[in-house]
């Protein structure tokens, strides 16, 4: 068998033009490369945190034998080395032969921009909407438009003219980006390049992009300090703010097994590079409450790039997915050259940002067990804004019911201590009890004794205590109104 060649550069298309990127440029945020090296200044950088959407671009990726669909992402926090064999489209690439695209025309007609600084990001976000609806042959609705714009902030125009622009788009006049930029010639070339091993170097920087899990395990064993990266939606922010640098990284995105997501006998398996968007869509049938929570997890730009496992491994005490996964008794699967380990999420978090994870181990995925129909679920996120905001308090309840009897209870809270916590004492109080309003009111009051929130910029200690207590009552009321129990 011929040995694969090793290349030290990234190949990607930007508005249909191939770019070969190596050295320091490969470690830049994509937005910086677009602006200062590809000379495409329409992509703006404002917050450098993925919050404002001015840096929104569209990306399709070559996945071994086919292209993914074009999706929006925040290019300000995504390093260039994550885009090998990708097709990137910026606002400059939307017009066709000097004729504006349907999105741009409608934004002009309905006065969707004033100062213009955020407008390119808005146009790219709405282009993602047009691309998706065109591909699925579904109409654009106000709900879809609002969802696609949750990651874009506008401070002068207001959203009404922008929404009007979206609702008046004629999809018959939208020429899909896939038809324009995902051409057979590039497909043939990228298919050959996919076989290469990739190792990127610059002064004091190194990025490994293995194709096989065995290679990744070897790299991690030899370099236990290397940071594992897939979406970088959190690590990219820390890098931009100078708090933690992504200069020695192991990228797992080229390993096919890391992208697996399937329903097995034991539960729902979610691989390490499965995006939040992919998980939200896949889990809608098997875990609808968790899928619903994902809808307000973040903007499409973040969810298209970030991963579920990344949110779990980041281990933030306000990580949106963690309470629900704790209540579902999810398991983290770890692998090293020494062997495999399965760690229940309930014991994975040892202290603030301290995990049951060895330096040489790689997390390959997370297993969410199937539960019987007798289980009822409620997951909540409380934040200052509904969309695109960091949580103040998160709550998850999983209850196994028999008529109005609670046979088993699992309760998890986030934002109330150094880690997300399961409230074992409250679970004992609920288990074996009759489902009643007073039971949940009492549980909420008692929960205040078992949590230790702090005051910070997002919320005070008292606010978090009150919210945590009230969420128990909210859980009861919603389950009652949904007819989850017979009272």
C-alpha positions in Angstrom: 0.0 0.0 0.0 1.4 3.4 -1.0 2.1 5.7 1.9 0.0 8.9 1.9 1.8 12.1 1.2 2.1 14.7 3.9 1.3 18.2 3.1 2.0 21.3 5.1 -0.7 23.6 3.7 -4.4 24.0 3.7 -6.4 24.0 0.5 -9.7 25.9 0.3 -11.9 27.8 -2.1 -12.9 31.3 -1.4 -15.6 32.6 -3.7 -14.5 29.9 -6.1 -10.8 30.8 -6.1 -8.4 28.2 -4.7 -6.1 29.3 -1.8 -3.1 27.4 -0.6 -2.4 28.5 2.9 0.6 27.6 5.1 2.7 28.9 8.0 1.4 31.6 10.3 -1.5 32.3 7.9 -3.0 28.8 8.6 -3.3 29.7 12.3 -5.2 33.0 11.8 -8.9 33.3 12.4 -10.6 32.9 9.1 -12.0 36.4 9.2 -8.5 37.9 9.5 -7.3 35.8 6.5 -10.3 36.9 4.4 -9.7 40.6 5.2 -6.0 41.0 5.1 -4.7 38.2 2.9 -7.6 37.4 0.5 -8.4 41.2 0.4 -12.1 40.7 1.0 -13.0 43.4 3.6 -16.7 42.9 3.4 -16.3 40.4 6.3 -16.2 42.6 9.4 -14.7 41.9 12.8 -16.3 43.6 15.7 -16.7 41.5 18.9 -14.2 38.7 17.9 -16.4 36.5 20.1 -19.0 35.2 17.7 -21.7 37.4 19.2 -22.5 40.1 16.7 -22.5 38.2 13.3 -20.6 40.9 11.4 -18.1 38.2 10.4 -20.7 35.8 9.1 -19.6 33.7 6.1 -20.9 30.6 4.4 -19.1 27.4 4.2 -19.5 24.0 2.6 -17.1 21.2 3.4 -15.7 18.2 1.4 -16.4 15.1 3.4 -14.4 12.3 1.8 -16.8 11.7 -1.1 -19.4 14.5 -1.1 -20.0 18.2 -0.2 -22.0 19.3 2.8 -24.6 22.0 2.4 -23.6 25.7 2.7 -24.0 26.9 6.3 -23.3 30.1 8.0 -20.6 30.5 10.7 -18.7 33.1 12.6 -15.4 33.5 10.8 -13.9 35.6 13.6 -13.3 32.7 16.0 -12.7 29.8 13.6 -9.0 29.2 12.8 -8.1 28.7 9.1 -6.7 25.2 9.7 -10.3 24.0 10.3 -11.2 24.7 6.7 -9.1 22.3 4.7 -11.0 21.3 1.6 -13.8 23.7 2.3 -15.6 26.2 0.0 -16.0 29.6 1.6 -18.4 32.2 0.3 -18.2 35.8 1.6 -20.5 38.7 0.8 -18.3 39.6 -2.2 -19.1 36.2 -3.7 -22.9 36.5 -3.6 -23.4 38.8 -6.6 -23.4 37.2 -10.0 -21.5 38.9 -12.8 -21.9 42.3 -11.1 -25.7 41.6 -10.6 -26.8 41.6 -7.0 -28.2 38.4 -5.5 -31.9 38.1 -4.6 -31.0 38.7 -0.9 -29.0 41.8 -1.7 -31.7 43.2 -3.9 -34.4 42.8 -1.3 -32.2 44.3 1.4 -31.8 47.3 -0.8 -35.5 47.6 -1.7 -36.7 47.3 1.9 -33.9 49.6 3.3 -32.3 46.8 5.4 -29.1 48.7 6.1 -28.1 52.1 7.4 -24.6 52.4 8.6 -23.8 49.3 6.6 -21.3 47.8 9.0 -23.4 44.9 10.1 -25.1 44.6 6.7 -22.7 42.1 5.0 -23.2 39.7 7.9 -27.0 40.1 7.7 -26.8 39.5 4.0 -24.8 36.3 4.5 -27.1 35.1 7.2 -30.2 35.6 5.0 -28.3 33.9 2.1 -27.9 30.9 4.4 -31.7 31.0 4.9 -32.3 31.3 1.1 -29.9 28.4 0.4 -31.5 26.2 3.0 -35.1 26.9 1.9 -34.2 26.6 -1.8 -32.5 23.2 -1.2 -35.4 21.9 0.9 -38.0 23.5 -1.3 -39.7 25.1 1.6 -41.0 28.7 1.9 -39.4 31.4 4.0 -41.4 32.2 7.1 -41.0 34.9 9.7 -40.0 32.2 12.2 -37.3 30.9 10.0 -36.0 34.4 9.2 -35.9 35.3 12.9 -34.0 32.2 13.7 -31.4 32.7 11.0 -30.9 36.3 12.2 -30.4 35.5 16.0 -26.7 35.7 15.5 -26.7 39.1 13.9 -26.9 42.3 15.9 -28.1 45.6 14.4 -28.0 48.8 16.3 -29.4 51.3 13.9 -31.8 49.9 11.3 -33.9 47.7 13.5 -35.0 44.3 12.4 -38.4 45.1 10.8 -36.9 46.1 7.4 -34.5 43.2 7.5 -37.3 40.8 8.2 -39.4 42.4 5.4 -36.4 41.8 3.1 -36.4 38.1 4.0 -40.1 37.6 3.7 -40.2 39.2 0.2 -37.4 37.2 -1.3 -38.4 35.2 -4.4 -36.6 31.8 -4.1 -37.2 31.3 -7.8 -34.7 34.0 -8.4 -32.1 32.6 -5.9 -29.4 30.7 -7.7 -28.1 28.2 -5.1 -24.5 28.6 -4.0 -24.0 24.9 -4.5 -24.7 25.2 -8.2 -22.3 28.1 -8.4 -19.4 27.0 -6.3 -19.4 23.2 -5.8 -18.2 22.2 -9.2 -17.0 18.8 -10.5 -13.4 20.1 -11.1 -12.9 21.1 -7.5 -14.6 17.9 -6.4 -12.1 15.8 -8.3 -9.1 17.7 -7.0 -10.3 17.7 -3.4 -11.0 14.0 -3.5 -7.3 13.4 -4.2 -6.1 15.9 -1.6 -8.3 14.2 1.0 -6.0 11.2 1.0 -3.0 13.3 2.3 -1.9 13.5 5.8 -1.6 17.1 7.1 0.9 18.6 9.5 1.1 22.4 9.8 3.9 24.3 11.3 4.8 27.9 12.0 7.2 29.5 14.6 6.1 28.1 18.0 2.9 26.6 16.4 1.9 23.2 15.3 -1.4 21.7 14.1 -2.0 18.0 13.5 -4.9 16.9 11.2 -4.9 13.1 11.2 -7.2 11.0 9.1 -7.4 8.0 11.5 -8.1 7.7 15.2 -5.0 5.5 15.7 -2.9 8.4 14.4 -4.7 10.8 16.8 -4.0 8.6 19.8 -0.4 8.3 18.9 -0.1 12.1 18.6 -1.9 12.6 21.9 0.4 10.1 23.7 3.5 11.8 22.5 2.1 15.4 23.1 -0.3 15.2 26.0 -0.4 19.0 26.3 -1.8 19.4 22.8 -5.3 21.0 22.6 -8.0 18.9 20.8 -10.1 21.1 18.5 -13.2 20.5 16.4 -15.4 23.6 16.3 -13.4 26.0 18.4 -16.5 28.2 19.1 -15.3 28.5 22.8 -11.6 28.0 22.4 -11.5 30.5 19.5 -12.9 33.2 21.8 -10.3 32.5 24.5 -7.6 32.6 21.8 -8.8 36.0 20.5 -8.9 37.4 24.0 -5.4 36.2 24.8 -6.5 33.9 27.6 -5.6 30.5 26.0 -3.8 30.0 22.7 -4.6 27.5 20.0 -1.0 27.2 18.9 -0.5 23.4 19.6 -3.6 21.6 18.4 -4.9 18.3 17.3 -7.8 18.6 14.9 -10.2 15.6 14.9 -12.4 16.7 12.0 -10.9 14.5 9.4 -11.5 11.3 11.3 -14.7 9.8 9.9 -15.6 7.9 13.1 -15.7 11.2 15.0 -18.7 12.3 12.9 -20.9 9.3 13.6 -24.3 9.9 15.1 -26.7 7.0 15.4 -29.3 5.3 17.5 -27.9 2.1 19.0 -29.4 -0.5 21.3 -27.8 1.3 24.3 -28.8 4.9 23.3 -28.1 7.8 21.0 -24.4 7.9 20.1 -23.0 11.4 19.3 -19.4 11.6 17.9 -16.9 14.2 18.9 -17.2 16.3 15.8 -21.0 16.2 15.5 -22.2 19.8 15.3 -24.9 21.2 17.6 -27.1 21.8 14.5 -26.7 18.1 13.4 -27.5 17.0 16.9 -30.6 19.3 17.3 -32.1 17.9 14.0 -31.2 14.2 14.8 -32.5 14.3 18.4 -35.8 15.9 17.5 -37.6 12.5 17.4 -35.8 10.5 20.1 -35.1 13.4 22.6 -37.5 16.2 21.7 -37.0 18.2 24.9 -33.2 18.2 24.5 -33.7 19.1 20.8 -36.0 22.0 21.8 -33.3 23.3 24.2 -30.8 23.3 21.4 -33.0 25.8 19.5 -32.1 28.5 21.9 -28.6 27.2 22.7 -27.0 29.8 20.4 -27.2 31.3 16.9 -27.1 29.2 13.7 -23.5 30.5 13.1 -22.4 28.9 16.4 -24.4 25.7 16.2 -23.2 25.0 12.7 -19.6 25.1 13.9 -19.7 24.1 17.6 -20.1 20.5 18.8 -22.1 18.9 21.5 -19.1 17.1 23.0 -17.2 20.4 23.0 -19.8 22.0 25.2 -19.6 19.0 27.5 -15.8 19.0 27.7 -15.6 22.8 28.1 -17.3 22.0 31.4 -18.7 25.5 32.1 -21.0 25.6 35.1 -23.5 27.3 32.8 -23.0 25.0 29.8 -26.5 24.7 28.3 -26.4 21.1 27.3 -24.9 19.7 30.5 -27.9 19.7 32.9 -30.1 17.8 30.4 -27.4 15.3 29.7 -26.8 14.8 33.4 -30.5 14.1 33.9 -30.4 11.6 31.1 -27.4 9.8 32.6 -25.2 10.4 29.6 -21.7 8.8 29.4 -18.5 10.3 28.0 -16.4 7.7 26.1 -12.6 8.2 26.3 -9.8 6.5 24.5 -6.0 6.4 24.7 -3.3 4.0 23.6 -3.7 2.3 27.0 -7.4 1.5 26.3 -11.0 2.7 26.5 -12.9 4.2 29.5 -16.5 5.1 29.9 -17.1 7.9 32.5 -20.7 8.7 33.6 -21.3 12.4 33.2 -22.4 12.4 36.9 -18.8 11.8 37.9 -17.0 13.5 35.1 -16.9 17.0 36.7 -14.6 17.0 39.7 -14.4 20.7 40.4 -14.4 23.9 38.4 -12.8 23.1 35.0 -11.4 19.9 36.5 -12.5 16.6 34.8 -12.0 12.9 35.0 -9.9 13.0 31.9 -6.3 11.8 31.6 -3.8 13.9 29.6 -3.3 11.2 27.0 -7.0 10.5 26.5 -9.2 11.7 23.6 -13.0 11.9 24.1 -14.5 10.1 21.1 -18.2 10.8 21.8 -21.1 10.8 24.2 -23.8 8.2 24.7 -27.3 9.3 25.7 -29.2 6.3 27.0 -32.7 5.5 25.7 -35.4 5.8 28.3 -38.9 4.3 28.5 -42.0 6.2 27.6 -42.8 6.5 31.3 -40.2 9.3 31.6 -41.1 12.9 31.5 -38.6 15.7 30.8 -38.3 19.5 31.3 -35.1 21.4 30.4 -34.9 25.2 30.9 -32.4 27.9 30.1 -32.8 31.3 31.8 -30.8 34.2 30.4 -31.2 38.0 29.9 -32.1 37.5 26.2 -33.9 34.5 24.8 -31.5 34.1 21.9 -27.7 34.2 21.7 -27.0 34.7 25.4 -25.1 33.0 28.1 -27.3 31.4 30.7 -27.8 32.7 34.2 -29.4 29.5 35.4 -30.1 26.1 33.7 -32.4 23.4 34.9 -33.2 19.8 33.9 -35.7 17.4 35.4 -36.2 13.8 34.3 -39.1 12.0 36.1 -40.2 8.4 35.7 -44.0 8.3 36.3 -46.7 5.8 37.0 -50.0 7.8 36.8 -49.4 10.4 39.6 -46.6 8.6 41.3 -42.9 9.6 40.8 -41.0 6.4 40.6 -37.6 8.0 40.0 -36.4 11.6 39.8 -33.2 13.2 38.4 -32.7 16.9 38.9 -29.7 19.0 37.6 -29.0 22.7 37.9 -26.4 24.9 36.3 -25.2 28.4 37.1 -25.5 27.7 40.9 -22.0 26.5 41.7 -18.5 25.8 40.3 -20.0 22.9 38.2 -23.4 21.8 37.0 -24.8 19.6 39.8 -27.2 16.8 40.3 -29.3 17.4 43.5 -29.3 14.0 45.1 -31.2 15.0 48.2 -34.0 16.6 46.2 -34.2 13.6 44.0 -34.7 11.4 47.1 -37.5 13.7 48.3 -39.3 13.5 44.9 -38.9 9.7 44.4 -41.8 7.7 45.7 -44.0 10.8 46.2 -47.3 11.8 44.6 -47.0 14.4 41.8 -48.4 17.6 43.4 -47.9 21.3 43.3 -46.9 21.4 46.9 -44.3 18.8 46.4 -42.5 20.8 43.8 -42.9 24.1 45.7 -41.3 22.4 48.7 -38.6 20.9 46.5 -37.8 24.4 45.1 -37.4 25.9 48.5 -35.3 23.0 49.7 -33.1 23.3 46.6 -31.9 26.7 47.8 -30.1 24.9 50.7 -28.0 22.7 48.3 -26.8 25.3 45.8 -24.2 28.0 46.1 -24.6 30.6 43.3 -22.5 33.7 43.1 -23.2 37.2 41.9 -21.6 38.3 38.7 -22.4 40.4 35.6 -25.2 38.2 34.5 -27.1 37.7 37.7 -27.0 38.2 41.5 -26.9 35.3 44.0 -30.4 36.1 45.1 -31.7 36.2 41.6 -30.3 32.8 40.9 -31.7 31.3 44.1 -35.2 32.7 43.3 -35.0 31.5 39.7 -33.9 28.0 40.7 -36.8 27.7 43.1 -39.3 29.0 40.6 -38.2 26.6 37.9 -39.4 23.7 40.1 -42.8 25.2 40.1 -42.6 25.9 36.3 -41.7 22.3 35.7 -44.8 21.1 37.7 -47.2 23.5 35.9 -46.0 22.6 32.4 -46.1 18.8 33.0 -49.6 19.2 34.5 -50.8 21.3 31.6 -49.3 18.9 29.1 -51.3 16.0 30.6 -48.1 14.1 31.5 -49.8 12.8 34.7 -53.4 12.0 35.6 -54.5 14.2 38.5 
